[in-house]
Amino acid sequence: MPIQIGAKPESSFADPLGLLSDCHRRIEKFLRHLTLVTEKARGGPLDAEQRQALETALRYFREAAPRHTRDEEESLFPRLRAAGSADAQMALAALDALEADHDAADAHHAAVDQLGRQWLDTGHLSPGETDRLAGLLARLTTLYGWHIGIEDTQVFPRAARVLDAAAIRQVGREMAERRGLDLDTLPDLRLRCPTTRDMPPA
């Protein structure tokens, strides 16, 4: 993975809220890759670069993104709901809508995955299938634009204020466990979502 001068370093398990935000950047990146491949190839033959981008993005949303959803719904959101402070209450109003977004995104991604795998297997999509894929990706782009904005600017900052260090660390520990890792055995505490070691170049 090339090093970008001035790029934000990867967050660590010690900063699970930062990790969640890092995952948002990957969601945006891989969704953009899917959109660009669809716009350029229009359901026709894929060149090697397009095929790799499509395969990688589909795998990200099929394998890694669901862990991110569980990180939020099973580790972060319940602790916010239990916090009880006035600041936490401001975040709670958004949580039900954010969880509904997760459900809608899952349904859209299932359809995108089916069409994408068909494209990879057969080498083409019909004009109607291509239009459907483009529409699904447009809806996901709109959905994530609102969803990620709320989480990055409202939910995560409030969580950083209302959750104590022990709760934050437990969120990080649970995130590690979902990926088959033991937080106490990681000397650098680092996590990619998924790890860059697990993903081919995009």
LUMNUDREN-415846 format. One record per atom (N, C-alpha, C): residue number from 0; y, z, x. Coordinates in steps of 0.02 Angstrom, whole numbers. Each point is the difference from the previous one (the first is absolute). Layout:
SITE     k       yy       zz       xx
SITE   NUM        Y        Z        X
...
end
This chain:
SITE     k       yy       zz       xx
SITE     0      -59        0       43
SITE     0       59        0      -43
SITE     0       62        0       44
SITE     1       45      -49       -5
SITE     1       57       -3       44
SITE     1       47       59      -10
SITE     2       30       24       54
SITE     2       49       54       -3
SITE     2       68      -30      -16
SITE     3       33       28      -50
SITE     3       66      -22      -19
SITE     3       51       49       26
SITE     4       47      -23       41
SITE     4       52       43       26
SITE     4       42       27      -57
SITE     5        8       65       -2
SITE     5       41       30      -52
SITE     5      -37       12      -65
SITE     6      -63      -19       -4
SITE     6      -38       10      -62
SITE     6      -15       74       -9
SITE     7       -4       22      -62
SITE     7      -16       70      -15
SITE     7      -71       15       22
SITE     8      -10       53       39
SITE     8      -69       18       20
SITE     8      -41       18      -61
SITE     9      -67      -10        7
SITE     9      -44       20      -54
SITE     9        5       75      -11
SITE    10       -2       20      -63
SITE    10       -1       71      -15
SITE    10      -69       28       15
SITE    11       -6       66        0
SITE    11      -63       33       16
SITE    11      -23       42      -58
SITE    12      -61       27        6
SITE    12      -25       45      -51
SITE    12       44       61       -8
SITE    13       37       17       53
SITE    13       47       56       -6
SITE    13       58      -17      -47
SITE    14        8      -63      -15
SITE    14       53      -23      -46
SITE    14      -31      -45      -53
SITE    15      -41       28      -45
SITE    15      -34      -42      -49
SITE    15       47      -37      -46
SITE    16       59       28      -14
SITE    16       48      -36      -42
SITE    16       25      -62       37
SITE    17        8        5       65
SITE    17       17      -60       39
SITE    17      -56      -51       -1
SITE    18      -62       24        3
SITE    18      -57      -45       -4
SITE    18       -1      -38      -66
SITE    19       14       35      -54
SITE    19        1      -33      -65
SITE    19       53      -54       -2
SITE    20       57       14       29
SITE    20       53      -50        2
SITE    20      -19      -59       46
SITE    21      -34       15       56
SITE    21      -26      -54       43
SITE    21      -47      -45      -38
SITE    22      -41       29      -43
SITE    22      -46      -40      -40
SITE    22       38      -47      -47
SITE    23       57       23      -25
SITE    23       41      -44      -42
SITE    23       22      -62       37
SITE    24       16        8       64
SITE    24       20      -59       39
SITE    24      -59      -49        6
SITE    25      -61       26        4
SITE    25      -58      -45        3
SITE    25      -12      -33      -67
SITE    26        8       36      -54
SITE    26       -6      -30      -66
SITE    26       48      -58       -7
SITE    27       63       12       20
SITE    27       50      -54       -4
SITE    27      -19      -59       44
SITE    28      -24       15       60
SITE    28      -18      -54       46
SITE    28      -57      -42      -26
SITE    29      -54       32      -22
SITE    29      -59      -38      -21
SITE    29       13      -35      -67
SITE    30       40       28      -43
SITE    30       19      -35      -61
SITE    30       41      -61       16
SITE    31       44        6       48
SITE    31       40      -58       22
SITE    31      -45      -54       29
SITE    32      -51       20       38
SITE    32      -47      -50       28
SITE    32      -36      -38      -56
SITE    33      -23       36      -50
SITE    33      -33      -32      -57
SITE    33       46      -49      -34
SITE    34       62       20      -10
SITE    34       48      -43      -34
SITE    34       15      -63       40
SITE    35       10        8       65
SITE    35       16      -57       42
SITE    35      -58      -50        4
SITE    36      -62       25        6
SITE    36      -57      -45        1
SITE    36       -5      -39      -66
SITE    37       10       35      -55
SITE    37       -4      -32      -66
SITE    37       55      -52       -8
SITE    38       60       15       22
SITE    38       56      -47       -6
SITE    38      -10      -61       44
SITE    39      -27        9       60
SITE    39       -6      -56       46
SITE    39      -62      -43      -14
SITE    40      -57       31      -13
SITE    40      -62      -39       -9
SITE    40      -10      -23      -71
SITE    41       30       34      -49
SITE    41       -3      -20      -70
SITE    41      -71      -15      -24
SITE    42      -47       43       20
SITE    42      -69       -8      -22
SITE    42      -40      -52       36
SITE    43       29      -33       49
SITE    43      -34      -52       38
SITE    43      -36       28       61
SITE    44      -21      -44       45
SITE    44      -36       22       60
SITE    44       43       48       42
SITE    45      -32       49       28
SITE    45       33       50       42
SITE    45      -11      -16       73
SITE    46       54        3       40
SITE    46      -10       -6       72
SITE    46      -24       68       27
SITE    47      -16        2       64
SITE    47      -30       61       29
SITE    47       46       60       -8
SITE    48       65      -10       12
SITE    48       47       56       -5
SITE    48        6       25      -72
SITE    49        3      -46      -47
SITE    49        5       19      -70
SITE    49      -63       36      -23
SITE    50      -58      -25       21
SITE    50      -63       32      -19
SITE    50       -3       71       26
SITE    51       19       10       63
SITE    51       -2       68       29
SITE    51       49       45      -37
SITE    52       60      -25      -14
SITE    52       49       41      -36
SITE    52      -25       20      -69
SITE    53      -31      -47      -35
SITE    53      -26       14      -67
SITE    53      -57       50        4
SITE    54      -47      -10       45
SITE    54      -57       46        6
SITE    54       24       70       17
SITE    55       47        5       47
SITE    55       23       66       23
SITE    55       37       36      -56
SITE    56       43      -35      -35
SITE    56       39       32      -54
SITE    56      -45       21      -57
SITE    57      -47      -42      -19
SITE    57      -46       19      -54
SITE    57      -40       62       20
SITE    58      -23        2       62
SITE    58      -39       58       23
SITE    58       42       63        1
SITE    59       63       -7       19
SITE    59       44       58        0
SITE    59        5       31      -70
SITE    60       14      -43      -50
SITE    60        9       25      -67
SITE    60      -66       23      -32
SITE    61      -56      -27       24
SITE    61      -65       19      -27
SITE    61      -24       66       31
SITE    62       14       11       64
SITE    62      -31       57       36
SITE    62       49       56       17
SITE    63       60      -17       23
SITE    63       46       50       25
SITE    63       48       26      -53
SITE    64       27      -45      -40
SITE    64       50       21      -50
SITE    64      -27       52      -49
SITE    65      -63       -5      -22
SITE    65      -25       53      -45
SITE    65        1       70       31
SITE    66       -8        5       66
SITE    66        4       66       32
SITE    66       72       26       -4
SITE    67       48      -45        7
SITE    67       70       20       -6
SITE    67       14       28      -70
SITE    68      -27      -33      -51
SITE    68        9       25      -68
SITE    68      -31       70       -8
SITE    69      -59       10       28
SITE    69      -32       66       -4
SITE    69       40       52       39
SITE    70       29      -20       57
SITE    70       43       46       37
SITE    70       55       28      -44
SITE    71       30      -44      -40
SITE    71       54       21      -43
SITE    71      -25       39      -61
SITE    72      -49      -29      -35
SITE    72      -20       30      -64
SITE    72      -43       62        8
SITE    73      -37        6       55
SITE    73      -45       57        8
SITE    73       28       54       48
SITE    74       45      -20       45
SITE    74       24       48       49
SITE    74       74       18       -9
SITE    75       43      -50       -7
SITE    75       72       14       -3
SITE    75       23       19      -70
SITE    76      -14      -42      -49
SITE    76       27       12      -67
SITE    76      -21       68      -29
SITE    77      -64       20        6
SITE    77      -18       66      -28
SITE    77       39       57       31
SITE    78       14       -4       65
SITE    78       38       54       32
SITE    78       72       -1      -23
SITE    79       27      -58      -13
SITE    79       68       -2      -28
SITE    79        1       30      -70
SITE    80      -51      -16      -40
SITE    80       -3       26      -68
SITE    80       -6       77        1
SITE    81      -34       26       51
SITE    81      -10       72        3
SITE    81       57       38       33
SITE    82       47      -36       30
SITE    82       53       32       39
SITE    82       46       43      -43
SITE    83       18      -26      -58
SITE    83       38       40      -47
SITE    83       75        6       12
SITE    84       26      -24       56
SITE    84       72        5       13
SITE    84       39      -51      -41
SITE    85       65       12       -6
SITE    85       43      -47      -36
SITE    85       -1      -68       34
SITE    86        0        0       66
SITE    86       -1      -63       37
SITE    86      -65      -38      -14
SITE    87      -56       36       -3
SITE    87      -63      -32      -15
SITE    87        0      -29      -70
SITE    88       31       35      -47
SITE    88        2      -24      -69
SITE    88       35      -68       -4
SITE    89       49      -12       43
SITE    89       35      -65        1
SITE    89      -49      -56       19
SITE    90      -47       15       43
SITE    90      -50      -50       20
SITE    90      -53       -9      -53
SITE    91      -16       54      -36
SITE    91      -55       -3      -48
SITE    91       11      -52      -54
SITE    92       63      -11      -19
SITE    92       14      -48      -53
SITE    92      -25      -70       17
SITE    93       -4      -15       65
SITE    93      -21      -67       21
SITE    93      -75       -6       10
SITE    94      -36       56        6
SITE    94      -70       -4       21
SITE    94      -44      -36      -50
SITE    95        9       13      -64
SITE    95      -42      -34      -50
SITE    95       10      -75        3
SITE    96       63      -21        7
SITE    96       15      -72        5
SITE    96      -30      -30       63
SITE    97        3       38       55
SITE    97      -28      -25       63
SITE    97      -76       -7       -6
SITE    98      -33       47      -33
SITE    98      -72       -6       -9
SITE    98      -18      -59      -45
SITE    99       41      -12      -51
SITE    99      -11      -59      -43
SITE    99        8      -64       41
SITE   100       49        0       47
SITE   100        8      -57       44
SITE   100      -63      -12       41
SITE   101      -30       54       25
SITE   101      -62       -7       39
SITE   101      -54      -35      -42
SITE   102       -6       19      -63
SITE   102      -50      -31      -43
SITE   102       14      -75      -11
SITE   103       64      -16      -12
SITE   103       19      -70      -10
SITE   103      -11      -40       64
SITE   104       18       29       57
SITE   104       -9      -35       64
SITE   104      -74      -13       13
SITE   105      -43       50      -15
SITE   105      -72       -9       10
SITE   105      -26      -59      -41
SITE   106       22       -5      -62
SITE   106      -23      -56      -42
SITE   106       23      -67       28
SITE   107       63       -3       21
SITE   107       26      -62       28
SITE   107      -37      -18       64
SITE   108      -13       51       43
SITE   108      -33      -14       64
SITE   108      -72      -23      -11
SITE   109      -34       26      -51
SITE   109      -68      -22      -14
SITE   109        0      -75      -16
SITE   110       49      -22      -39
SITE   110        4      -71      -17
SITE   110       19      -42       60
SITE   111       47       26       41
SITE   111       19      -35       62
SITE   111      -60       -6       46
SITE   112      -38       53        7
SITE   112      -58       -1       44
SITE   112      -51      -52      -23
SITE   113      -12       -3      -66
SITE   113      -48      -49      -26
SITE   113       23      -71       15
SITE   114       63      -14      -12
SITE   114       25      -67       13
SITE   114        2      -15       75
SITE   115       19       49       39
SITE   115        3      -10       72
SITE   115      -68      -13       30
SITE   116      -50       37      -21
SITE   116      -68      -11       26
SITE   116      -26      -68      -23
SITE   117       16      -19      -61
SITE   117      -20      -66      -23
SITE   117       30      -55       43
SITE   118       64        9       17
SITE   118       35      -48       43
SITE   118      -34       -5       68
SITE   119      -17       59       29
SITE   119      -32        0       65
SITE   119      -70      -32       -4
SITE   120      -36       12      -54
SITE   120      -69      -24       -6
SITE   120       -3      -75      -14
SITE   121       44      -24      -43
SITE   121       -5      -70      -22
SITE   121       49      -46       36
SITE   122       51       29       31
SITE   122       50      -41       35
SITE   122       57      -23      -43
SITE   123       -1       17      -65
SITE   123       56      -22      -42
SITE   123        4       42      -63
SITE   124       58       -3      -32
SITE   124       11       27      -67
SITE   124       29      -56      -43
SITE   125      -14        2      -65
SITE   125       30      -48      -45
SITE   125       75       15       -8
SITE   126       39      -47      -24
SITE   126       71       14      -12
SITE   126       11       61      -45
SITE   127      -41        6      -52
SITE   127        7       57      -44
SITE   127      -16       65       35
SITE   128      -52        1       41
SITE   128      -18       60       38
SITE   128       53       17       51
SITE   129       28      -51       31
SITE   129       54       12       48
SITE   129       61       30      -33
SITE   130       17      -26      -59
SITE   130       57       28      -37
SITE   130      -13       72      -20
SITE   131      -62       15      -20
SITE   131      -18       68      -19
SITE   131        6       46       60
SITE   132      -25      -22       58
SITE   132        5       40       61
SITE   132       73       13       18
SITE   133       41      -51       -3
SITE   133       71        8       16
SITE   133       33       48      -49
SITE   134      -18       -3      -63
SITE   134       29       46      -50
SITE   134      -21       72       13
SITE   135      -63       11       17
SITE   135      -23       67       15
SITE   135       37       29       60
SITE   136        9      -41       51
SITE   136       35       24       60
SITE   136       73       14      -14
SITE   137       31      -40      -43
SITE   137       70       13      -19
SITE   137        5       66      -37
SITE   138      -48       14      -44
SITE   138        2       63      -37
SITE   138      -11       59       46
SITE   139      -46       -8       48
SITE   139      -11       53       49
SITE   139       62       12       43
SITE   140       34      -53       19
SITE   140       61        7       40
SITE   140       53       40      -38
SITE   141        9      -16      -64
SITE   141       48       37      -41
SITE   141      -22       73       -8
SITE   142      -64       10      -16
SITE   142      -25       68      -10
SITE   142       10       42       62
SITE   143      -21      -26       58
SITE   143        5       39       61
SITE   143       73       11       21
SITE   144       44      -47      -16
SITE   144       70        9       17
SITE   144       27       64      -30
SITE   145      -14       11      -65
SITE   145       23       61      -34
SITE   145      -40       60       25
SITE   146      -65       -7        1
SITE   146      -45       56       15
SITE   146       13       28       70
SITE   147        1      -43       49
SITE   147       12       23       69
SITE   147       69       29        8
SITE   148       50      -30      -33
SITE   148       67       26        4
SITE   148        5       72      -25
SITE   149      -33       14      -57
SITE   149        1       67      -28
SITE   149      -35       50       47
SITE   150      -57      -20       26
SITE   150      -37       46       43
SITE   150       37       13       65
SITE   151       25      -53       32
SITE   151       32        8       65
SITE   151       67       37       -4
SITE   152       36      -11      -54
SITE   152       68       29       -3
SITE   152        4       64      -42
SITE   153      -50       13      -44
SITE   153        4       59      -42
SITE   153      -60       47        9
SITE   154      -60      -26       -9
SITE   154      -58       44       -1
SITE   154      -15       29       70
SITE   155       -4      -42       51
SITE   155      -17       26       66
SITE   155       53       47       28
SITE   156       65      -17       -5
SITE   156       51       48       24
SITE   156       -3       67      -36
SITE   157      -12       -2      -66
SITE   157       -5       64      -36
SITE   157      -62       38       21
SITE   158      -55      -35       10
SITE   158      -61       33       23
SITE   158       12       35       67
SITE   159       38      -32       45
SITE   159       15       29       65
SITE   159       41       64       -7
SITE   160       40        4      -53
SITE   160       41       59      -10
SITE   160      -38       57      -35
SITE   161      -44      -16      -46
SITE   161      -29       53      -41
SITE   161      -69       23       23
SITE   162      -36      -39       39
SITE   162      -67       20       23
SITE   162        6       35       68
SITE   163      -36       55        7
SITE   163        3       36       64
SITE   163      -44      -34       52
SITE   164        4       25       61
SITE   164      -35      -32       56
SITE   164      -75       -1      -12
SITE   165      -27       54      -29
SITE   165      -73        3      -12
SITE   165      -21      -53      -50
SITE   166       39      -10      -52
SITE   166      -16      -51      -50
SITE   166        4      -70       30
SITE   167       52      -13       40
SITE   167        7      -65       32
SITE   167      -59      -13       46
SITE   168      -19       51       39
SITE   168      -56      -10       45
SITE   168      -64      -13      -39
SITE   169      -10       32      -56
SITE   169      -61      -11      -39
SITE   169       -1      -71      -28
SITE   170       58      -26      -20
SITE   170        3      -70      -21
SITE   170      -24      -45       56
SITE   171       26       12       61
SITE   171      -22      -40       57
SITE   171      -74        6       14
SITE   172      -27       62       -7
SITE   172      -71       11       12
SITE   172      -42      -40      -51
SITE   173       20        2      -63
SITE   173      -38      -36      -51
SITE   173        4      -75       11
SITE   174       58      -24       21
SITE   174        6      -71       16
SITE   174      -48      -20       56
SITE   175       -4       42       50
SITE   175      -47      -14       56
SITE   175      -71        0      -25
SITE   176      -18       48      -41
SITE   176      -69        5      -24
SITE   176      -19      -62      -41
SITE   177       48      -28      -38
SITE   177      -16      -61      -38
SITE   177      -19      -58       45
SITE   178       21        4       62
SITE   178      -14      -54       48
SITE   178      -55       20       48
SITE   179      -36       53      -17
SITE   179      -56       21       41
SITE   179       21       32       66
SITE   180       61       29        3
SITE   180       26       29       61
SITE   180        9       74       -7
SITE   181       -7       36       55
SITE   181       12       72        2
SITE   181       67       11       34
SITE   182       48       27      -36
SITE   182       67        9       27
SITE   182        0       41       64
SITE   183      -44       49        4
SITE   183       -1       45       58
SITE   183      -27      -34       63
SITE   184      -33      -57       -6
SITE   184      -29      -33       58
SITE   184       41      -60       23
SITE   185       57      -12      -32
SITE   185       41      -57       18
SITE   185       55       23       48
SITE   186       -5      -18       64
SITE   186       48       26       48
SITE   186       71      -26      -12
SITE   187        7      -61      -26
SITE   187       67      -26      -11
SITE   187       20        2      -74
SITE   188      -46       23      -43
SITE   188       13        7      -72
SITE   188       20      -65      -34
SITE   189      -15      -57       30
SITE   189       28      -61      -26
SITE   189      -44      -31      -53
SITE   190       34      -33      -48
SITE   190      -35      -35      -54
SITE   190       35      -65      -14
SITE   191      -39      -52       -5
SITE   191       27      -62      -28
SITE   191      -28       -6      -70
SITE   192       30      -40      -42
SITE   192      -22       -3      -71
SITE   192      -14      -73      -20
SITE   193      -58      -29       14
SITE   193      -53       29       40
SITE   193       17       -3       73
SITE   194      -42       25       44
SITE   194       16       -2       71
SITE   194        5      -72       23
SITE   195       46      -13       45
SITE   195        6      -67       27
SITE   195      -64      -21       36
SITE   196      -38       50       22
SITE   196      -65      -16       32
SITE   196      -48      -30      -51
SITE   197        9       18      -63
SITE   197      -46      -22      -52
SITE   197       19      -67      -30
SITE   198       62      -22       11
SITE   198       24      -60      -32
SITE   198        8      -56       51
SITE   199      -25      -60      -15
SITE   199       13      -56       45
SITE   199       74      -18       -2
SITE   200       26      -36       51
SITE   200       70      -18        0
SITE   200       19      -38      -63
SITE   201       59       13      -25
SITE   201       23      -33      -62
SITE   201       55      -49       14
end
